Amino acid sequence: MMKTFAACLALVVTAAALPASAQQAAKPAAAATEDKYVGYYYPKPNSTEVYESAMQTIAGVDRPQRVQFVTVVSQGTIQSSYRVPYAVFVKGEKADKLIIVGLAPNEFGTIYRMRALLANMTTMSRMSPFFQERTVAEDATFFDLLKLLGFTTVTITDGDKLTHQVTIK
C-alpha cells in the first residue's frame, strides 16, 4: 500500500504540471444541505466534523487528477496480496468527495476503527516524497493531503449503519 500512495502522488504531481484540460463552465452549487449519496453509498452520517487545513490546494489539480489519485489507491487495494477490508472511490461533479466503505461486517463498526484507518492513511501519506516536500510531514495529516489535492469531504462508513463525514476546509 505504501508504494501505491507514492505512485499515485507522483502521478498527481505529474498530471498537475500539465496544461489543464478544457475547463467546464461554472455551474451553480447544489443545495449544501442535501447529500445525494446518502442512502445509496452510505447511510446518513451519524457524526460529522470539520477539518481546517493550513494547506492550499495545488494549482492545476482538478477532477482528472483526483480521479487518477483515487483510481491508483483503489487499484492498490484490489491488487493487494491480502484482502483489503474497504473500497475507496470518488464522487461528485468535481470528483472532490472521497468515500471509503467497509466491505466486511464490523470492520468499521465504531468511530474509533474509522479513525484508525484514517490514521494509517496519514502514516502512508507522511512517507511519500510528495508529502514531505510540501508539508511538515510529522505535523500534516491525510486530511491535509486531501486538501492539497482539492478534496472537500471524506466519508467513511461501515456500509451498514455507521457513517462519519469530514468536511475539509
N, C-alpha and C positions, 0 to 999 in steps of 0.2 A: 504494500500500500504506500510506503514511503516513496518508492520510485514513481508511482502513479502521480502523487502530488507534485513531485519535482517536474515530471514530464508535462503535466497539464499547466503548471505555472510557466514553464518555458514556452509552451505553445501560446499562452495568452499574451506574454510579453512580445513574442514574435509577431503575432497577429495584430496587436495594438500598434506596432510600429508601421504597419502597412496603411495605405490610404483607406479611409473609411468607405464602406460600400454606400450606395445611394441612400441618402437619408430619407426616412419616411416623413411625411407631413405630420406636423404636430396635431394630436387629437385631444379633445377634452378629456380630462381624467374621469374615470368612473367613480361612482359614489364610494368614498373611502371606507364607509362602514359596512359595505357588502363584500363578502368574500365568496366568489363563485365556486371556489374549490371545496368549501365546507359541504359535507355530505357526499362528495364524490371521491376525493383523495384522502380526506381525513374528517373526523368529527369536529364539531365546533370546539375551538380552543378552550381548555379548562383553565389555562393560565397564559398570561402574556407578559412580556417585558420589553423595554426599550433599551437598546444599547447605543450609546452615543460615542462614536469613534472619533478620534483626533485625526484619522487618516482622511485623505482626499481621494476620491475616485480617480483613477489614472485616465488621463485624457486619451481619447480614441478607443477605449474599451466600451464596446456596446453589445448588442444582442448576440451577434455571431460568436464573439469571444466568450461570453458567459455560457452559451450553449456548448461550445467546444470544451470549456473547462469541465462542465458537469458530465459531458459525454465521456471524457477521458477518466474522470473519477469513477463514473458508473462502470465503464469498461474494466477498470482495475478490480472492482468488486466482483464483476461477473467472471473474470478470468482468474480470480484468486484460487490458490491451491486448497483453500478451506472455504466452507460455506460462510459467506458474509450475511449476517442476520438482518440486513436492511437494504432498501433500494434508495437510490439518490437520483432525483430528476429535477428539472427546472420547468417552471410555468410562467405565464404572464406574457402580455404583448411585447414587453421589453426583455423577457426571459430573466427577470430580476427577482423571482420568487423561488428560492431553493426549498425543496421538500424532501424530507427523509422519512421513510415509512418502515417500521419494523415488520419483518416477514414471519416472525415466529411468536407464538403466544408467550406473553410475559417478558419478552425481550426488552421492551421499553415500558414496563408496567408501572414505573414510578418516574417522577420528575428527576430523581437523582440518577437513574440509569441514563436518561436522556442527556443530562448534563455531563455525565461521564463520557458518553460518545463525543459530545462537543469538545470536551477537554482533550480527548485523544486526537481530535482533528486539529486542535490548537498545537499539540505536540508535533504532529506531522507537518503542519504549516511552518513552524519555527525552524525546522531542519532544512527547509528549502533555501537555496541561494537567493531566489527571487524575494522571499520574505525578509531574509537577513539584509539585503541591500536596501530595502525600502522602509524598514521599521527598526525599532529597537526590539529585536526578536524575543528577548526574555520578558518584555512587557506587553507585547502585542498578542492578540488572540485570533482565533479562527474568524470571529466576527469582524476583526479589523481587515483580514484578508478579503472577506466578502465585501466590505466597504470599498477596498481598493478596486475590486472588480465590478462595482456598481450594483450589487445585490441590495434589495430593500427589505426583504424578510427571509427568515429561515423558519420553517415549520417542521417540527419533529413530532411523530405520532407513533403510538403502538399499533396503529392500524385497526383499532377496535374501539376503545373508549377514551383514551387519554391523548390529548394534543397540547403541545406547548408551542407558542409562536413568539418569535423575537423580531421586533422591528429595528432595523439598523439605520441609524441617522448619522 
